[in-house]
Amino acid sequence: MRAHLMQSILSVCSGRKLTGSTVIEEVVRHAGVSRGTFYTYFDSLDEAVIQLAFELAEEMTAGIGALDDVINDPVLRTAVGFQTFLMRALMDANWGAFIIHLDLLDENALVATGVRGNIRRGIEAGEFNVESVDTAADLLMGAKHEAIRRIIAGQHDPAFIHSMTSMVLRAFGLSSWKADKIVAEAYALLCREAPAKLGWWQPIDGPGGDAPAKG
């Protein structure tokens, strides 16, 4: 029941202003339960939203960590992590709207730590040519944020995700050829590993669904 309520909160609260009791009414109506059932699990809407945000962040961090276990290259890890967030927004618009509305990308320390770690290791490996880890991380997080906005607004083309990932890697100093090669490797790895390791993963159809666009 708690998971069912969480799903209703995600659906109802995505991309909208939270207004206490009014939203709770919509949540319990969406879930098909009583207000009493809601208050059995949560003291308030704010508490429920905070718990949901934390659990979504934990889920994404754990999922990317499971993928990282099969990757040694920090550049490939950067591309996989970036694409993973965008692919989830493509597969679940409510999720994308929720994390953008609450600025969860910026607030999640675990995500930010992982991003900075990969960038730092990419610099040490001589692959990334950036002035500072923090600046590069801000660029990547900003690109991720805006790309998710575009996706939930209707940019339902996986080729857009491939292009955005390539542009970030080129901004970090990779050549166009190498950036596109890494993007292709990252997407192939996701398609191979994600169905077994990411519970939210779904098959992707349409332009760019089978392989990243080149150039």
Accessible surface in RSA format (square Angstrom, percent):
REM  Atomic radii and reference values for relative SASA: ProtOr
REM  Chains: A
REM  Algorithm: Lee & Richards
REM  Probe-radius: 1.40
REM  Slices: 20
REM RES _ NUM      All-atoms   Total-Side   Main-Chain    Non-polar    All polar
REM                ABS   REL    ABS   REL    ABS   REL    ABS   REL    ABS   REL
RES MET A   1   106.64  55.2  61.52  40.7  45.11 107.4  63.93  54.4  42.70  56.6
RES ARG A   2    80.12  33.6  78.59  40.1   1.54   3.7  40.32  55.1  39.80  24.1
RES ALA A   3    78.55  72.2  66.79 103.1  11.76  26.7  70.83  99.8   7.71  20.4
RES HIS A   4    87.34  47.7  79.84  55.5   7.50  19.2  61.40  63.3  25.94  30.2
RES LEU A   5     0.00   0.0   0.00   0.0   0.00   0.0   0.00   0.0   0.00   0.0
RES MET A   6    10.69   5.5  10.44   6.9   0.24   0.6  10.63   9.0   0.05   0.1
RES GLN A   7    92.76  51.9  90.59  66.2   2.17   5.2  43.55  92.7  49.21  37.3
RES SER A   8     0.86   0.7   0.85   1.1   0.01   0.0   0.00   0.0   0.86   1.2
RES ILE A   9     0.00   0.0   0.00   0.0   0.00   0.0   0.00   0.0   0.00   0.0
RES LEU A  10     7.32   4.1   7.32   5.2   0.00   0.0   7.32   5.1   0.00   0.0
RES SER A  11    32.52  27.5  15.24  20.3  17.28  39.8   8.37  17.8  24.15  33.8
RES VAL A  12    18.99  12.5   8.01   7.2  10.98  26.5  14.20  12.3   4.78  13.0
RES CYS A  13     0.69   0.5   0.22   0.2   0.47   1.1   0.22   0.6   0.47   0.5
RES SER A  14    20.99  17.7   3.52   4.7  17.47  40.2   3.52   7.5  17.47  24.5
RES GLY A  15    49.30  60.8   0.00   N/A  49.30  60.8  16.31  44.8  32.99  73.9
RES ARG A  16    73.63  30.9  67.94  34.6   5.69  13.6  34.97  47.8  38.67  23.4
RES LYS A  17   163.97  80.0 152.71  93.7  11.26  26.8  97.04  87.3  66.93  71.3
RES LEU A  18    47.04  26.2  24.61  17.6  22.43  56.4  24.61  17.3  22.43  60.4
RES THR A  19    64.93  46.2  47.32  48.0  17.61  42.0  54.43  73.1  10.50  15.9
RES GLY A  20    33.94  41.9   0.00   N/A  33.94  41.9  28.26  77.5   5.68  12.7
RES SER A  21    68.61  58.0  61.33  81.8   7.29  16.8  30.65  65.3  37.96  53.2
RES THR A  22    78.94  56.1  73.16  74.2   5.78  13.8  47.61  64.0  31.33  47.4
RES VAL A  23     0.00   0.0   0.00   0.0   0.00   0.0   0.00   0.0   0.00   0.0
RES ILE A  24     6.33   3.6   6.33   4.7   0.00   0.0   6.33   4.6   0.00   0.0
RES GLU A  25    71.07  40.8  70.97  53.7   0.11   0.3  32.59  63.0  38.48  31.4
RES GLU A  26    48.76  28.0  46.15  34.9   2.61   6.2  12.40  24.0  36.36  29.7
RES VAL A  27     0.00   0.0   0.00   0.0   0.00   0.0   0.00   0.0   0.00   0.0
RES VAL A  28     8.30   5.5   8.17   7.4   0.13   0.3   8.17   7.1   0.13   0.4
RES ARG A  29   164.34  69.0 142.29  72.5  22.04  52.5  76.24 104.2  88.10  53.4
RES HIS A  30   104.79  57.3  73.50  51.1  31.29  80.0  62.94  64.9  41.85  48.7
RES ALA A  31    10.25   9.4   0.00   0.0  10.25  23.3   0.57   0.8   9.68  25.6
RES GLY A  32    66.45  81.9   0.00   N/A  66.45  81.9  34.98  96.0  31.47  70.5
RES VAL A  33    32.04  21.1  10.04   9.1  22.01  53.0  20.55  17.9  11.50  31.2
RES SER A  34    67.59  57.1  54.84  73.2  12.76  29.4  51.95 110.6  15.64  21.9
RES ARG A  35    78.49  33.0  74.59  38.0   3.91   9.3  40.96  56.0  37.53  22.7
RES GLY A  36    46.87  57.8   0.00   N/A  46.87  57.8  37.67 103.4   9.20  20.6
RES THR A  37    36.87  26.2  32.52  33.0   4.34  10.4  12.50  16.8  24.37  36.8
RES PHE A  38     0.00   0.0   0.00   0.0   0.00   0.0   0.00   0.0   0.00   0.0
RES TYR A  39    91.92  42.9  74.08  42.1  17.84  46.4  58.81  44.2  33.11  40.8
RES THR A  40   104.60  74.4  67.81  68.7  36.79  87.7  56.73  76.2  47.88  72.4
RES TYR A  41    83.96  39.2  62.17  35.4  21.80  56.7  36.80  27.7  47.16  58.1
RES PHE A  42     2.00   1.0   0.00   0.0   2.00   5.2   2.00   1.2   0.00   0.0
RES ASP A  43   120.46  84.4 100.35  99.9  20.11  47.5  29.09  68.5  91.37  91.1
RES SER A  44    44.80  37.9  43.17  57.6   1.63   3.8  35.42  75.4   9.38  13.1
RES LEU A  45     6.02   3.4   4.14   3.0   1.88   4.7   4.14   2.9   1.88   5.1
RES ASP A  46    94.28  66.0  91.76  91.3   2.52   6.0  23.38  55.0  70.90  70.7
RES GLU A  47    53.42  30.7  49.07  37.1   4.34  10.3  31.35  60.6  22.07  18.0
RES ALA A  48     0.00   0.0   0.00   0.0   0.00   0.0   0.00   0.0   0.00   0.0
RES VAL A  49     8.85   5.8   8.85   8.0   0.00   0.0   8.85   7.7   0.00   0.0
RES ILE A  50   118.48  67.4 115.93  86.4   2.56   6.2 117.70  84.8   0.78   2.1
RES GLN A  51    51.02  28.5  48.08  35.1   2.95   7.0  25.74  54.8  25.28  19.2
RES LEU A  52     8.93   5.0   8.93   6.4   0.00   0.0   8.93   6.3   0.00   0.0
RES ALA A  53    12.94  11.9  11.84  18.3   1.10   2.5  12.14  17.1   0.80   2.1
RES PHE A  54   127.35  63.7 121.27  75.1   6.08  15.8 126.83  76.9   0.52   1.5
RES GLU A  55    67.04  38.5  61.72  46.7   5.32  12.7  33.82  65.4  33.22  27.1
RES LEU A  56    14.24   7.9  13.70   9.8   0.54   1.4  14.16   9.9   0.08   0.2
RES ALA A  57    20.72  19.0  14.12  21.8   6.60  15.0  20.48  28.8   0.24   0.6
RES GLU A  58    75.91  43.6  71.97  54.4   3.94   9.4  17.72  34.3  58.20  47.5
RES GLU A  59    75.18  43.2  64.19  48.6  10.99  26.2  37.50  72.5  37.68  30.8
RES MET A  60     4.92   2.5   3.85   2.5   1.07   2.5   3.76   3.2   1.16   1.5
RES THR A  61    41.65  29.6  35.60  36.1   6.05  14.4  38.41  51.6   3.24   4.9
RES ALA A  62    68.05  62.6  51.30  79.2  16.75  38.1  61.79  87.0   6.26  16.6
RES GLY A  63     7.91   9.7   0.00   N/A   7.91   9.7   7.42  20.4   0.48   1.1
RES ILE A  64    27.83  15.8  27.78  20.7   0.05   0.1  27.78  20.0   0.05   0.1
RES GLY A  65    31.96  39.4   0.00   N/A  31.96  39.4  29.01  79.6   2.95   6.6
RES ALA A  66    31.31  28.8  25.93  40.0   5.38  12.2  29.36  41.3   1.95   5.2
RES LEU A  67     0.00   0.0   0.00   0.0   0.00   0.0   0.00   0.0   0.00   0.0
RES ASP A  68    23.73  16.6  23.33  23.2   0.41   1.0   6.02  14.2  17.71  17.7
RES ASP A  69   121.64  85.2  85.92  85.5  35.72  84.5  26.10  61.4  95.53  95.3
RES VAL A  70    71.06  46.8  38.11  34.5  32.95  79.4  47.30  41.1  23.76  64.5
RES ILE A  71     4.35   2.5   0.48   0.4   3.86   9.3   2.98   2.1   1.37   3.7
RES ASN A  72   149.47 103.1 122.67 118.5  26.80  64.5  34.38  82.7 115.09 111.2
RES ASP A  73    55.75  39.1  49.15  48.9   6.60  15.6  29.47  69.4  26.28  26.2
RES PRO A  74    18.73  13.6  18.43  16.8   0.30   1.1  18.73  15.5   0.00   0.0
RES VAL A  75     0.97   0.6   0.97   0.9   0.00   0.0   0.97   0.8   0.00   0.0
RES LEU A  76    23.09  12.9  23.09  16.5   0.00   0.0  23.09  16.2   0.00   0.0
RES ARG A  77    57.20  24.0  55.51  28.3   1.69   4.0   2.35   3.2  54.85  33.2
RES THR A  78     8.17   5.8   2.59   2.6   5.58  13.3   6.67   9.0   1.50   2.3
RES ALA A  79     0.31   0.3   0.00   0.0   0.31   0.7   0.31   0.4   0.00   0.0
RES VAL A  80     0.00   0.0   0.00   0.0   0.00   0.0   0.00   0.0   0.00   0.0
RES GLY A  81    11.37  14.0   0.00   N/A  11.37  14.0  11.29  31.0   0.07   0.2
RES PHE A  82     3.56   1.8   1.33   0.8   2.23   5.8   1.35   0.8   2.22   6.3
RES GLN A  83     0.00   0.0   0.00   0.0   0.00   0.0   0.00   0.0   0.00   0.0
RES THR A  84     0.45   0.3   0.45   0.5   0.00   0.0   0.45   0.6   0.00   0.0
RES PHE A  85     7.70   3.8   7.70   4.8   0.00   0.0   7.70   4.7   0.00   0.0
RES LEU A  86     0.00   0.0   0.00   0.0   0.00   0.0   0.00   0.0   0.00   0.0
RES MET A  87     0.00   0.0   0.00   0.0   0.00   0.0   0.00   0.0   0.00   0.0
RES ARG A  88    14.41   6.1  14.41   7.3   0.00   0.0   0.05   0.1  14.36   8.7
RES ALA A  89     1.11   1.0   0.00   0.0   1.11   2.5   0.00   0.0   1.11   2.9
RES LEU A  90    28.61  15.9   8.44   6.0  20.17  50.7   8.53   6.0  20.08  54.0
RES MET A  91    23.63  12.2   1.18   0.8  22.46  53.5   6.70   5.7  16.94  22.4
RES ASP A  92    38.28  26.8  33.96  33.8   4.32  10.2  13.31  31.3  24.97  24.9
RES ALA A  93    52.07  47.9  44.71  69.0   7.36  16.7  44.92  63.3   7.15  18.9
RES ASN A  94    58.08  40.1  56.21  54.3   1.87   4.5   0.84   2.0  57.24  55.3
RES TRP A  95     1.48   0.6   1.48   0.7   0.00   0.0   1.24   0.7   0.24   0.4
RES GLY A  96     0.00   0.0   0.00   N/A   0.00   0.0   0.00   0.0   0.00   0.0
RES ALA A  97    18.79  17.3  17.16  26.5   1.63   3.7  18.00  25.3   0.79   2.1
RES PHE A  98     0.85   0.4   0.85   0.5   0.00   0.0   0.85   0.5   0.00   0.0
RES ILE A  99     6.16   3.5   6.00   4.5   0.17   0.4   6.00   4.3   0.17   0.4
RES ILE A 100     7.27   4.1   5.43   4.0   1.85   4.5   5.47   3.9   1.81   4.9
RES HIS A 101    73.47  40.2  47.54  33.0  25.93  66.3  35.59  36.7  37.89  44.1
RES LEU A 102    47.35  26.4  31.81  22.8  15.54  39.1  35.94  25.2  11.41  30.7
RES ASP A 103    62.05  43.5  61.96  61.7   0.09   0.2   7.81  18.4  54.24  54.1
RES LEU A 104    26.29  14.6  24.96  17.9   1.33   3.4  25.20  17.7   1.09   2.9
RES LEU A 105     3.31   1.8   2.69   1.9   0.62   1.6   3.19   2.2   0.12   0.3
RES ASP A 106    90.69  63.5  61.34  61.1  29.35  69.4  24.96  58.7  65.73  65.6
RES GLU A 107   129.28  74.2 104.53  79.1  24.75  58.9  33.63  65.0  95.65  78.1
RES ASN A 108    16.88  11.6   8.28   8.0   8.60  20.7  12.05  29.0   4.82   4.7
RES ALA A 109    74.06  68.1  62.90  97.1  11.16  25.4  69.41  97.7   4.65  12.3
RES LEU A 110    95.81  53.4  88.37  63.2   7.44  18.7  88.58  62.2   7.23  19.5
RES VAL A 111    14.50   9.5   7.38   6.7   7.12  17.1  13.33  11.6   1.17   3.2
RES ALA A 112    19.36  17.8  19.15  29.6   0.21   0.5  19.36  27.3   0.00   0.0
RES THR A 113    93.67  66.6  87.26  88.5   6.41  15.3  67.00  90.0  26.67  40.3
RES GLY A 114    34.82  42.9   0.00   N/A  34.82  42.9  34.36  94.3   0.46   1.0
RES VAL A 115    19.21  12.6  14.13  12.8   5.07  12.2  17.96  15.6   1.24   3.4
RES ARG A 116    68.24  28.7  68.24  34.8   0.00   0.0  24.70  33.8  43.53  26.4
RES GLY A 117     8.75  10.8   0.00   N/A   8.75  10.8   8.66  23.8   0.09   0.2
RES ASN A 118    16.56  11.4  16.56  16.0   0.00   0.0   0.80   1.9  15.76  15.2
RES ILE A 119     0.27   0.2   0.27   0.2   0.00   0.0   0.27   0.2   0.00   0.0
RES ARG A 120   112.19  47.1 112.19  57.2   0.00   0.0  42.11  57.6  70.07  42.5
RES ARG A 121   107.82  45.3 105.34  53.7   2.48   5.9  51.26  70.1  56.56  34.3
RES GLY A 122     0.00   0.0   0.00   N/A   0.00   0.0   0.00   0.0   0.00   0.0
RES ILE A 123    59.33  33.8  49.83  37.1   9.49  22.9  49.83  35.9   9.49  25.8
RES GLU A 124   131.90  75.7  92.47  70.0  39.44  93.9  49.47  95.7  82.44  67.3
RES ALA A 125    64.79  59.6  27.13  41.9  37.66  85.7  40.04  56.4  24.74  65.5
RES GLY A 126    66.82  82.4   0.00   N/A  66.82  82.4  33.06  90.7  33.76  75.6
RES GLU A 127    55.89  32.1  46.27  35.0   9.62  22.9   6.75  13.1  49.14  40.1
RES PHE A 128     8.02   4.0   0.00   0.0   8.02  20.9   0.37   0.2   7.65  21.9
RES ASN A 129   125.32  86.4 109.24 105.6  16.07  38.7  23.15  55.7 102.17  98.7
RES VAL A 130    34.95  23.0   9.30   8.4  25.65  61.8  17.09  14.8  17.86  48.4
RES GLU A 131   180.67 103.7 138.76 105.0  41.91  99.8  60.32 116.7 120.35  98.3
RES SER A 132    43.56  36.8  36.55  48.8   7.00  16.1  41.16  87.6   2.40   3.4
RES VAL A 133    26.94  17.7  23.22  21.0   3.72   9.0  23.22  20.2   3.72  10.1
RES ASP A 134    83.07  58.2  82.13  81.7   0.94   2.2  23.90  56.2  59.17  59.0
RES THR A 135    85.06  60.5  81.85  83.0   3.22   7.7  58.14  78.1  26.92  40.7
RES ALA A 136     3.82   3.5   0.00   0.0   3.82   8.7   3.59   5.1   0.23   0.6
RES ALA A 137     0.34   0.3   0.34   0.5   0.00   0.0   0.34   0.5   0.00   0.0
RES ASP A 138    92.22  64.6  82.04  81.7  10.18  24.1  28.52  67.1  63.70  63.5
RES LEU A 139    81.15  45.2  67.98  48.6  13.17  33.1  78.71  55.3   2.45   6.6
RES LEU A 140     3.84   2.1   3.84   2.7   0.00   0.0   3.84   2.7   0.00   0.0
RES MET A 141    17.45   9.0  16.99  11.2   0.46   1.1  17.10  14.5   0.35   0.5
RES GLY A 142    35.23  43.4   0.00   N/A  35.23  43.4  33.92  93.1   1.31   2.9
RES ALA A 143    20.96  19.3  11.45  17.7   9.51  21.6  18.71  26.4   2.25   5.9
RES LYS A 144     3.18   1.6   3.18   2.0   0.00   0.0   0.00   0.0   3.18   3.4
RES HIS A 145    20.99  11.5  20.99  14.6   0.00   0.0  16.58  17.1   4.41   5.1
RES GLU A 146    95.10  54.6  94.90  71.8   0.21   0.5  47.70  92.3  47.41  38.7
RES ALA A 147     0.97   0.9   0.00   0.0   0.97   2.2   0.97   1.4   0.00   0.0
RES ILE A 148     0.00   0.0   0.00   0.0   0.00   0.0   0.00   0.0   0.00   0.0
RES ARG A 149   109.55  46.0 105.94  54.0   3.61   8.6  28.81  39.4  80.74  48.9
RES ARG A 150   125.35  52.6 123.05  62.7   2.30   5.5  47.45  64.8  77.91  47.2
RES ILE A 151     0.82   0.5   0.77   0.6   0.04   0.1   0.77   0.6   0.04   0.1
RES ILE A 152    52.51  29.9  26.69  19.9  25.82  62.2  27.01  19.4  25.50  69.2
RES ALA A 153    89.04  81.9  45.79  70.7  43.25  98.4  57.19  80.5  31.85  84.4
RES GLY A 154    44.57  55.0   0.00   N/A  44.57  55.0  21.29  58.4  23.28  52.1
RES GLN A 155    54.72  30.6  46.78  34.2   7.94  18.9   7.44  15.8  47.28  35.9
RES HIS A 156   116.44  63.6  93.75  65.2  22.69  58.0  63.33  65.3  53.11  61.8
RES ASP A 157    38.40  26.9  37.70  37.5   0.70   1.7  11.08  26.1  27.32  27.2
RES PRO A 158     1.13   0.8   1.13   1.0   0.00   0.0   1.13   0.9   0.00   0.0
RES ALA A 159    20.25  18.6  18.82  29.0   1.43   3.3  19.11  26.9   1.14   3.0
RES PHE A 160    26.99  13.5  19.82  12.3   7.18  18.7  25.75  15.6   1.25   3.6
RES ILE A 161     0.42   0.2   0.42   0.3   0.00   0.0   0.42   0.3   0.00   0.0
RES HIS A 162     1.85   1.0   0.75   0.5   1.11   2.8   1.00   1.0   0.85   1.0
RES SER A 163    52.15  44.1  45.58  60.8   6.57  15.1  26.90  57.3  25.25  35.4
RES MET A 164    36.53  18.9  36.52  24.2   0.01   0.0  19.52  16.6  17.01  22.5
RES THR A 165     1.24   0.9   1.24   1.3   0.00   0.0   1.24   1.7   0.00   0.0
RES SER A 166     2.73   2.3   2.73   3.6   0.00   0.0   2.73   5.8   0.00   0.0
RES MET A 167   109.22  56.6 102.62  67.9   6.60  15.7  85.54  72.7  23.67  31.4
RES VAL A 168     6.34   4.2   5.04   4.6   1.29   3.1   6.19   5.4   0.15   0.4
RES LEU A 169     0.81   0.5   0.81   0.6   0.00   0.0   0.81   0.6   0.00   0.0
RES ARG A 170    87.85  36.9  73.15  37.3  14.70  35.0  24.46  33.4  63.39  38.4
RES ALA A 171    55.77  51.3  20.47  31.6  35.30  80.3  33.60  47.3  22.17  58.7
RES PHE A 172     1.18   0.6   1.18   0.7   0.00   0.0   1.18   0.7   0.00   0.0
RES GLY A 173    45.76  56.4   0.00   N/A  45.76  56.4  17.05  46.8  28.71  64.3
RES LEU A 174    12.39   6.9   1.38   1.0  11.01  27.7   5.14   3.6   7.25  19.5
RES SER A 175    65.69  55.5  48.87  65.2  16.82  38.7  53.43 113.8  12.26  17.2
RES SER A 176    61.62  52.1  55.91  74.6   5.71  13.2  32.70  69.6  28.92  40.5
RES TRP A 177   179.51  72.0 169.49  82.0  10.02  23.5 146.19  77.9  33.32  54.1
RES LYS A 178    66.62  32.5  66.62  40.9   0.00   0.0  39.18  35.3  27.45  29.2
RES ALA A 179     0.00   0.0   0.00   0.0   0.00   0.0   0.00   0.0   0.00   0.0
RES ASP A 180    15.73  11.0  14.40  14.3   1.32   3.1   5.73  13.5  10.00  10.0
RES LYS A 181    85.52  41.7  83.74  51.4   1.78   4.2  55.64  50.1  29.87  31.8
RES ILE A 182     6.06   3.4   6.06   4.5   0.00   0.0   6.06   4.4   0.00   0.0
RES VAL A 183     2.73   1.8   2.73   2.5   0.00   0.0   2.73   2.4   0.00   0.0
RES ALA A 184    24.26  22.3  21.61  33.3   2.65   6.0  21.95  30.9   2.31   6.1
RES GLU A 185    65.01  37.3  57.48  43.5   7.53  17.9  35.17  68.0  29.84  24.4
RES ALA A 186     0.00   0.0   0.00   0.0   0.00   0.0   0.00   0.0   0.00   0.0
RES TYR A 187     2.86   1.3   2.86   1.6   0.00   0.0   1.81   1.4   1.05   1.3
RES ALA A 188    52.55  48.3  43.60  67.3   8.95  20.4  49.65  69.9   2.89   7.7
RES LEU A 189     8.50   4.7   8.45   6.0   0.05   0.1   8.45   5.9   0.05   0.1
RES LEU A 190     0.00   0.0   0.00   0.0   0.00   0.0   0.00   0.0   0.00   0.0
RES CYS A 191    55.32  41.8  40.50  45.2  14.82  34.8  26.02  65.9  29.30  31.6
RES ARG A 192   152.74  64.1 123.12  62.8  29.62  70.5  73.48 100.4  79.26  48.0
RES GLU A 193    34.30  19.7  33.12  25.1   1.19   2.8   1.87   3.6  32.43  26.5
RES ALA A 194     0.00   0.0   0.00   0.0   0.00   0.0   0.00   0.0   0.00   0.0
RES PRO A 195    81.59  59.5  52.66  48.0  28.93 105.2  55.18  45.6  26.41 164.1
RES ALA A 196    96.65  88.9  53.98  83.3  42.67  97.1  63.79  89.8  32.86  87.0
RES LYS A 197    75.43  36.8  48.95  30.0  26.48  63.1  46.77  42.1  28.66  30.5
RES LEU A 198     7.73   4.3   3.34   2.4   4.39  11.0   5.54   3.9   2.19   5.9
RES GLY A 199    87.70 108.1   0.00   N/A  87.70 108.1  45.13 123.9  42.57  95.3
RES TRP A 200    29.14  11.7  15.50   7.5  13.64  32.0  24.86  13.3   4.29   7.0
RES TRP A 201    35.28  14.2  14.32   6.9  20.96  49.2   7.35   3.9  27.93  45.3
RES GLN A 202    86.46  48.3  85.90  62.8   0.57   1.4  23.32  49.6  63.15  47.9
RES PRO A 203   124.36  90.6 101.37  92.4  22.99  83.6 109.20  90.2  15.16  94.2
RES ILE A 204    33.88  19.3  16.86  12.6  17.02  41.0  17.28  12.4  16.60  45.0
RES ASP A 205   129.19  90.5 106.59 106.1  22.60  53.4  39.25  92.4  89.95  89.7
RES GLY A 206    47.91  59.1   0.00   N/A  47.91  59.1  28.75  78.9  19.16  42.9
RES PRO A 207    98.80  72.0  85.29  77.8  13.51  49.1  97.84  80.8   0.96   5.9
RES GLY A 208    19.97  24.6   0.00   N/A  19.97  24.6   6.45  17.7  13.52  30.3
RES GLY A 209     7.16   8.8   0.00   N/A   7.16   8.8   1.00   2.7   6.16  13.8
RES ASP A 210   138.78  97.2 111.96 111.4  26.82  63.4  38.32  90.2 100.46 100.2
RES ALA A 211    60.38  55.5  51.79  79.9   8.59  19.5  52.34  73.7   8.04  21.3
RES PRO A 212    13.77  10.0   6.54   6.0   7.23  26.3   6.54   5.4   7.23  44.9
RES ALA A 213    55.04  50.6  37.35  57.6  17.69  40.2  47.48  66.9   7.56  20.0
RES LYS A 214   137.70  67.2 106.91  65.6  30.79  73.3  93.21  83.9  44.49  47.4
RES GLY A 215    86.27 106.4   0.00   N/A  86.27 106.4  64.48 176.9  21.79  48.8
END  Absolute sums over single chains surface
CHAIN  1 A     9946.4       7579.9       2366.5       5543.1       4403.2
END  Absolute sums over all chains
TOTAL          9946.4       7579.9       2366.5       5543.1       4403.2
